[in-house]
């Protein structure tokens, strides 16, 4: 399909659709072409997004009671017009759960999420139509392999590609479901990677993995501590979902597993997200999710800068659990860049409720600080709960706190040794923390640090002095 034919097919798409109009022979090829060659099809992508946005809003207004009075009756929506609609956050999803469900789809299965904020489980209903469409979509995306006589891939999946939904990965022949948060899950996964299997029409060795940052961290630690080698050339891809990978861990993973790490920002609440791009060291969103940047002071939509991420997943990938302008609660920076994969580059900085504001639009994100100091081995780590490692706490996040007092911010980090008894080590670690933060945090924040040296303080604490919380997720 040439870009010209691709563009003409998008323009021919109907203005109003019904669920039975959506099939693999209509939309799946269009999405698959965009995903495989984003530069070539960039012009058509914007038109396709606006058409699907119009369909998404029309279907929500007609079939989800919550949106019936909120969305005006029009058929030509564009992304920059979303600012006219109200946003919805997780607390409102709890309150209006039954009314945001679309009555035009067939119930398929339920997933849930608590996020990493210790909230009550939020039940997410998925439709049969959505599940079947995902399978059609990914089958077409991988159609070259499926049309040939090649064996279908064998995978290992922690959770799923939906980041929370236990769902068979479309396009993969068979998946072993694993849990890398427990001793037995790590040991079982190592066993799966060392053995061969006999499934009809499916590869005899695991070639794909889909897991979290922490899950891969613990698997990597177990394999290296026990001198376990993965057969050369066995793994063809490793996909990480959830939260971005620290640079030091990415380097170690890719050196050991000998494949690139495909890093994705994703949420349990919806299908789709943003993929990491090595070219610009940022993330670009999938064509079936509309991202918005919301000004933290005015709550208005802005193009670039610092703000909260708001997402609208598009039909047909979200048909039953309808989300329009969903407030993710995540702090992001959006910039323009000369990147072949996309004009806008997104960088994820952490959950807003775990960020510290020091000045208008100047924030320290807990997640970005944790990532920046992750490679400093002299820092103490939170207990992981595992029992199978020589160094049980090695891979958890460093113990630290961000404390704001007036217009001053202090970062307290816990050393493995007492800083008073090891002053040389303490001085070295303090310099490392300062340099890592300057190198990895956004320019707006580092400029504030350099301009206000008296307002930025690093304090090293002795072991067991920083109160713990859940450092498994940030």
Phi, psi and omega per residue, in radians:
X1 nan 2.153 3.120
X2 -1.420 2.812 3.085
X3 -1.007 -0.569 -3.139
X4 -1.189 -0.795 3.099
X5 -1.127 -0.711 3.112
X6 -0.995 -0.807 -3.128
X7 -1.128 -0.712 -3.124
X8 -1.168 -0.632 3.122
X9 -1.157 -0.644 3.099
X10 -1.138 -0.778 -3.123
X11 -1.123 -0.431 -3.139
X12 -1.466 -0.148 -3.125
X13 -1.057 2.445 -3.101
X14 -1.149 2.679 3.140
X15 -1.281 -0.624 3.128
X16 -2.188 2.315 -3.103
X17 -2.171 2.795 2.962
X18 -2.045 2.806 -3.085
X19 -0.962 -0.614 -3.103
X20 -1.290 -0.160 3.045
X21 -1.360 -0.328 -3.047
X22 -1.520 2.037 -3.123
X23 -2.575 2.926 -3.092
X24 -1.101 -0.430 -3.119
X25 -1.434 -0.030 -3.132
X26 -1.960 -1.138 -3.012
X27 -1.632 -0.631 -3.059
X28 -0.992 -0.766 3.116
X29 -1.086 -0.663 -3.117
X30 -1.108 -0.782 3.118
X31 -1.148 -0.720 -3.080
X32 -1.130 -0.635 3.097
X33 -1.152 -0.705 3.129
X34 -1.111 -0.743 -3.102
X35 -1.178 -0.640 -3.086
X36 -1.429 -0.550 3.134
X37 -2.390 1.287 -3.032
X38 -1.120 -0.531 -3.087
X39 -1.254 -0.799 -3.094
X40 -1.070 -0.630 -3.018
X41 -1.836 0.357 -3.074
X42 -1.088 -0.688 -3.114
X43 -1.096 -0.772 -3.137
X44 -1.261 -0.419 -3.097
X45 -1.057 -0.757 -3.112
X46 -1.119 -0.718 3.129
X47 -1.143 -0.753 3.139
X48 -1.109 -0.745 3.131
X49 -1.037 -0.798 -3.126
X50 -1.144 -0.653 3.112
X51 -1.155 -0.750 3.136
X52 -1.244 -0.545 3.057
X53 -1.125 -0.751 3.093
X54 -1.058 -0.740 3.116
X55 -1.138 -0.758 -3.135
X56 -1.036 -0.816 -3.110
X57 -1.206 -0.662 3.122
X58 -1.133 -0.787 3.136
X59 -1.143 -0.667 3.132
X60 -1.134 -0.756 -3.114
X61 -1.122 -0.654 -3.074
X62 -1.424 -0.556 -2.910
X63 -2.125 -0.145 3.093
X64 -2.030 1.905 -3.033
X65 -0.908 -0.605 -3.092
X66 -1.040 -0.584 -3.048
X67 -1.694 -0.041 -2.994
X68 -1.021 -0.651 -3.129
X69 -1.756 -0.130 -3.049
X70 -1.594 -0.461 -3.059
X71 -1.858 2.118 3.106
X72 -1.088 2.685 -3.124
X73 -1.470 1.590 3.085
X74 -2.593 2.772 -2.997
X75 -2.095 0.145 -3.058
X76 -2.236 0.928 -3.126
X77 -1.260 2.599 3.002
X78 -2.245 2.756 -3.040
X79 -0.998 -0.718 -3.080
X80 -1.278 -0.029 3.083
X81 -1.707 -0.060 -3.119
X82 -1.092 -0.413 -3.121
X83 -1.039 -0.317 3.142
X84 -1.365 -0.219 -3.101
X85 -1.749 2.659 3.115
X86 -1.268 2.673 3.050
X87 -1.610 2.856 3.102
X88 -2.326 2.423 3.120
X89 -1.997 3.136 -3.032
X90 -1.123 -0.632 -3.139
X91 -1.101 -0.629 3.106
X92 -1.254 -0.502 3.072
X93 -1.129 -0.690 3.078
X94 -1.063 -0.757 -3.054
X95 -1.241 -0.703 -3.001
X96 -1.938 0.423 -3.008
X97 -0.884 -0.898 -3.039
X98 -1.171 -0.502 -3.084
X99 -1.486 -0.230 3.090
X100 -1.573 -0.126 3.108
X101 -1.308 2.352 3.121
X102 -1.402 2.373 -3.120
X103 -1.599 0.093 -3.090
X104 -1.634 -0.153 -3.087
X105 -1.867 2.943 3.137
X106 -1.767 2.212 -3.133
X107 -1.036 2.335 3.136
X108 -1.972 -1.069 -3.117
X109 -2.805 2.957 -3.081
X110 -2.064 2.366 2.944
X111 -2.067 3.079 3.110
X112 -2.631 2.839 3.061
X113 -2.553 2.573 2.932
X114 -2.022 0.010 -3.017
X115 1.105 -2.631 3.038
X116 -2.092 0.565 -3.031
X117 -2.086 0.287 3.075
X118 1.009 0.568 3.075
X119 -1.500 2.884 3.045
X120 -1.106 2.632 -3.122
X121 -1.015 2.352 3.032
X122 -1.768 2.012 -3.120
X123 -1.382 2.319 -3.100
X124 -2.130 2.006 3.133
X125 -1.506 2.297 3.062
X126 -1.905 2.614 -3.116
X127 -1.717 2.733 3.047
X128 -1.079 -0.671 -3.131
X129 -1.045 -0.738 -3.129
X130 -1.128 -0.769 -3.121
X131 -1.102 -0.796 3.138
X132 -1.134 -0.656 -3.130
X133 -1.165 -0.704 3.111
X134 -1.047 -0.697 3.135
X135 -1.168 -0.727 3.088
X136 -1.095 -0.770 -3.085
X137 -1.057 -0.863 -3.090
X138 -1.309 -0.464 3.047
X139 -1.110 -0.721 3.122
X140 -1.235 -0.669 3.129
X141 -1.040 -0.580 3.141
X142 -1.898 0.530 -2.980
X143 -1.120 -0.509 -3.128
X144 -1.061 -0.700 3.133
X145 -1.300 -0.649 -3.038
X146 -1.307 -0.494 3.136
X147 -1.380 -0.363 3.139
X148 -1.501 -3.064 3.131
X149 -1.625 0.231 3.134
X150 -1.156 2.611 3.088
X151 -1.266 2.558 3.122
X152 -1.311 2.616 -3.073
X153 -1.185 2.665 3.046
X154 -1.939 2.256 -3.017
X155 -2.192 2.869 2.985
X156 -2.089 2.240 -3.048
X157 -2.279 2.222 2.982
X158 -1.775 2.001 -2.984
X159 1.291 -2.046 3.072
X160 -2.950 3.133 3.110
X161 -1.200 -0.260 3.074
X162 -1.418 0.047 -3.115
X163 0.996 1.112 3.067
X164 2.329 -0.414 -3.125
X165 -1.624 2.222 3.090
X166 -1.397 1.575 -2.999
X167 -2.355 2.346 3.097
X168 -1.024 2.295 -3.129
X169 -1.224 2.072 3.089
X170 -1.055 2.469 3.106
X171 1.534 -0.193 3.103
X172 -1.800 2.414 -3.075
X173 -1.118 -0.840 -3.133
X174 -2.707 2.558 3.120
X175 -2.155 2.379 2.893
X176 -1.546 2.120 3.087
X177 -1.453 2.238 -3.076
X178 -2.289 2.891 3.129
X179 -2.340 1.843 -3.060
X180 -1.631 0.425 3.081
X181 -1.804 0.027 -3.111
X182 -2.298 2.719 3.114
X183 -0.928 -0.872 -3.048
X184 -1.130 -0.546 3.132
X185 -1.174 -0.697 3.115
X186 -1.163 -0.795 -3.131
X187 -1.114 -0.735 3.135
X188 -1.107 -0.715 -3.123
X189 -1.143 -0.721 3.088
X190 -1.053 -0.712 3.113
X191 -1.101 -0.762 -3.133
X192 -1.071 -0.608 -3.118
X193 -1.326 -0.232 -3.105
X194 -1.820 -0.048 -3.020
X195 -2.062 2.858 3.086
X196 -1.932 2.714 -3.044
X197 -2.350 2.910 -3.080
X198 -2.264 1.389 3.072
X199 -1.847 2.379 -3.115
X200 -1.114 2.119 3.081
X201 1.343 0.161 -3.084
X202 -2.181 2.556 3.120
X203 -0.935 2.667 -3.079
X204 -1.598 -0.042 3.104
X205 -2.341 2.601 3.097
X206 -1.123 2.254 3.138
X207 -2.127 -0.222 -3.116
X208 -2.262 2.454 3.058
X209 -2.258 2.490 3.109
X210 -2.381 1.960 -3.010
X211 -2.646 -3.001 3.119
X212 -1.761 2.972 3.098
X213 -1.031 -0.879 -3.084
X214 -1.190 -0.651 3.118
X215 -1.055 -0.804 3.125
X216 -1.186 -0.569 3.113
X217 -1.065 -0.807 -3.109
X218 -1.269 -0.619 3.074
X219 -1.120 -0.791 3.132
X220 -1.052 -0.736 3.130
X221 -1.104 -0.771 -3.133
X222 -1.099 -0.766 -3.113
X223 -1.132 -0.764 -3.094
X224 -1.285 -0.677 3.128
X225 -1.130 -0.496 -3.111
X226 -1.804 0.211 3.096
X227 0.947 0.687 3.111
X228 -1.594 2.209 -3.131
X229 -1.867 2.378 3.033
X230 -1.450 2.319 3.127
X231 -0.897 2.370 -3.084
X232 -1.009 2.273 3.090
X233 1.390 0.053 -3.089
X234 -1.218 -0.948 -3.104
X235 -1.370 2.303 3.125
X236 -1.846 -0.402 3.107
X237 -2.778 2.551 2.986
X238 -2.245 2.120 3.131
X239 -1.958 2.268 3.099
X240 -1.921 2.341 3.117
X241 -2.116 2.838 3.091
X242 1.870 -1.547 -3.055
X243 -2.280 2.599 -3.075
X244 -0.982 2.667 -3.073
X245 -1.579 2.269 3.018
X246 -1.011 2.520 -3.059
X247 -1.039 -0.672 -3.110
X248 -1.141 -0.654 3.136
X249 -1.263 -0.689 3.120
X250 -0.992 -0.778 -3.114
X251 -1.083 -0.762 -3.137
X252 -1.179 -0.729 3.140
X253 -1.082 -0.855 -3.068
X254 -1.163 -0.574 3.110
X255 -1.193 -0.660 -3.097
X256 -1.386 -0.892 -3.052
X257 -1.422 -0.268 3.057
X258 1.092 0.570 3.003
X259 -2.460 2.686 3.079
X260 -1.162 2.558 3.063
X261 -1.604 2.066 3.106
X262 -1.591 1.903 -2.987
X263 -1.752 2.277 -3.088
X264 -2.251 2.409 2.898
X265 -1.536 2.254 -3.114
X266 -2.650 2.937 -3.140
X267 -2.403 2.594 3.082
X268 -1.139 -0.524 -3.007
X269 -1.197 -0.296 -3.041
X270 -2.657 2.828 3.016
X271 -1.530 2.422 3.105
X272 1.750 2.882 -3.133
X273 3.141 -2.432 -3.108
X274 -2.294 2.487 -3.109
X275 -1.848 2.461 3.111
X276 -1.212 2.460 -3.137
X277 -2.143 2.013 3.136
X278 -1.182 -0.432 -3.103
X279 -1.101 -0.699 -3.090
X280 -2.057 0.050 -3.131
X281 0.969 0.684 3.094
X282 -2.505 -2.858 -3.083
X283 -2.200 2.551 3.050
X284 -2.133 2.417 -3.066
X285 -1.426 2.597 3.051
X286 -1.109 2.704 -3.113
X287 -1.245 -0.157 -3.120
X288 -1.816 0.319 3.013
X289 -2.360 2.315 3.091
X290 -1.757 1.961 3.096
X291 -1.601 2.563 3.008
X292 -2.273 2.624 3.031
X293 -1.891 2.133 -3.066
X294 -1.923 2.193 3.132
X295 -1.042 2.283 -3.055
X296 -1.289 -0.300 -3.135
X297 -1.693 -0.641 -3.030
X298 -1.872 -0.246 -3.056
X299 1.125 0.334 3.119
X300 -1.749 2.696 3.125
X301 -1.238 2.284 3.062
X302 -2.234 2.827 -3.079
X303 -1.474 -0.846 -3.096
X304 -2.377 2.894 3.136
X305 2.083 -2.714 -3.132
X306 -1.888 2.358 -3.135
X307 -3.043 -2.959 3.094
X308 -1.629 2.464 3.103
X309 -1.445 2.228 3.058
X310 -2.118 2.313 -3.041
X311 -2.172 2.509 2.992
X312 -2.214 1.818 3.078
X313 -1.279 2.495 -3.000
X314 -1.750 2.545 2.957
X315 -1.013 2.424 0.183
X316 -1.694 0.204 -3.060
X317 -1.400 -0.323 3.010
X318 -2.282 1.733 -3.038
X319 -1.881 -0.553 -3.053
X320 -1.800 -0.858 3.131
X321 -1.561 1.630 -2.921
X322 -1.536 2.130 3.117
X323 -2.121 2.092 3.072
X324 -2.083 2.063 3.134
X325 0.975 1.077 -3.099
X326 -1.468 2.142 3.127
X327 -1.358 1.973 -3.074
X328 -1.352 -0.389 -3.062
X329 1.352 0.246 -3.124
X330 -1.824 2.392 3.070
X331 -1.498 2.280 -3.141
X332 -2.402 2.784 2.924
X333 -1.993 2.393 3.091
X334 -2.168 2.241 3.137
X335 -2.339 2.746 3.010
X336 -1.518 2.545 -3.110
X337 -2.610 2.743 3.059
X338 -1.607 1.245 -3.102
X339 -1.982 2.453 -3.132
X340 -1.182 -0.347 -3.074
X341 -1.599 -0.235 -3.139
X342 2.984 2.650 -3.110
X343 -1.342 -0.689 -3.130
X344 -1.679 2.355 -3.136
X345 -2.029 2.227 -3.106
X346 -1.872 2.367 3.072
X347 -2.233 2.157 -3.023
X348 -1.611 2.279 -2.960
X349 -1.996 -0.281 3.127
X350 2.407 2.991 3.102
X351 -1.289 2.344 -3.099
X352 -0.987 -0.674 -3.104
X353 -1.198 -0.219 3.102
X354 -2.018 0.399 3.066
X355 -1.890 2.741 3.107
X356 -2.057 2.158 3.119
X357 -1.612 2.181 -3.127
X358 -1.904 -0.300 3.114
X359 -2.872 2.891 3.103
X360 -0.906 2.116 3.110
X361 1.188 0.183 3.094
X362 -1.957 2.026 -3.060
X363 -2.292 2.634 2.899
X364 -1.923 2.059 3.113
X365 -1.564 2.332 -3.138
X366 -1.036 -0.751 -3.114
X367 -1.140 -0.724 -3.099
X368 -1.233 -0.587 3.056
X369 -1.171 -0.767 3.124
X370 -1.035 -0.753 3.128
X371 -1.140 -0.699 -3.066
X372 -1.177 -0.577 -3.113
X373 -1.738 0.123 -3.024
X374 -1.064 -0.572 -3.057
X375 -1.436 -0.065 -3.104
X376 -1.420 1.821 -2.990
X377 -1.270 -0.345 -3.108
X378 -1.351 -0.136 3.136
X379 -1.441 2.501 3.119
X380 -1.314 2.658 -3.082
X381 -2.064 2.698 3.062
X382 -1.246 2.543 3.094
X383 -1.023 2.451 -3.086
X384 -1.685 -0.366 -3.117
X385 1.558 -0.001 3.108
X386 -1.517 2.828 3.131
X387 -2.273 0.086 -2.998
X388 -1.792 0.003 -3.048
X389 -1.849 2.648 3.034
X390 -1.186 -0.705 3.057
X391 -2.001 1.637 -2.937
X392 -1.105 -0.533 -3.026
X393 -1.852 0.146 -3.010
X394 -0.943 -0.733 -2.951
X395 -1.709 0.011 3.072
X396 -1.367 2.977 -3.121
X397 -1.260 2.654 3.107
X398 -1.106 2.535 3.108
X399 -1.382 2.093 3.134
X400 -2.743 2.879 3.063
X401 -2.387 2.624 2.978
X402 -1.962 2.084 -3.074
X403 -2.103 2.167 3.101
X404 -1.801 2.290 3.088
X405 -2.324 1.861 -3.032
X406 1.167 -2.145 3.099
X407 -1.862 0.390 3.135
X408 -1.981 2.473 3.070
X409 -2.077 2.357 3.118
X410 -2.096 2.291 3.042
X411 -1.820 1.989 3.092
X412 -1.735 2.129 -3.139
X413 -2.166 2.471 -3.057
X414 -1.643 2.163 3.087
X415 -1.466 2.752 3.024
X416 -1.260 -0.401 3.121
X417 -2.099 2.906 3.111
X418 -1.304 2.121 -3.082
X419 -1.059 -0.493 3.111
X420 -1.201 -0.633 -3.110
X421 -1.467 -0.346 3.141
X422 -2.248 1.174 -3.045
X423 -1.104 -0.571 3.136
X424 -1.167 -0.792 3.087
X425 -1.070 -0.760 -3.117
X426 -1.074 -0.764 3.137
X427 -1.115 -0.721 3.130
X428 -1.117 -0.761 -3.134
X429 -1.156 -0.696 3.125
X430 -1.054 -0.731 3.094
X431 -1.132 -0.699 3.124
X432 -1.079 -0.799 -3.138
X433 -1.028 -0.824 -3.114
X434 -1.060 -0.821 -3.098
X435 -1.186 -0.705 3.135
X436 -1.112 -0.734 3.131
X437 -1.119 -0.744 3.120
X438 -1.137 -0.585 -3.095
X439 -1.371 -0.514 -2.943
X440 -2.000 -0.371 3.115
X441 -1.403 2.797 -3.084
X442 -1.050 2.726 -3.100
X443 -1.041 -0.624 -3.134
X444 -1.057 -0.723 -3.132
X445 -1.266 -0.781 -3.117
X446 -1.177 -0.574 3.067
X447 -1.118 -0.689 3.104
X448 -1.117 -0.718 3.130
X449 -1.060 -0.823 -3.114
X450 -1.171 -0.559 -3.127
X451 -1.428 -0.328 -3.090
X452 -2.298 1.044 -3.064
X453 -1.053 -0.491 -3.132
X454 -1.326 -0.217 -3.111
X455 -1.763 -0.028 -3.119
X456 -2.070 2.112 -3.026
X457 -2.292 2.439 3.051
X458 -2.046 2.182 -3.141
X459 -2.152 2.212 3.105
X460 -1.689 2.348 -3.050
X461 -1.995 2.696 3.087
X462 -1.279 2.916 -3.140
X463 -0.986 2.524 3.049
X464 1.139 0.491 3.134
X465 -1.943 -0.260 3.088
X466 -1.678 2.071 -3.097
X467 -1.056 2.355 -3.069
X468 -1.463 2.762 2.886
X469 -2.539 -2.901 -3.122
X470 -1.311 1.727 3.117
X471 -1.651 0.155 3.080
X472 -1.142 -0.749 3.092
X473 -2.148 2.672 3.129
X474 -2.092 nan nan
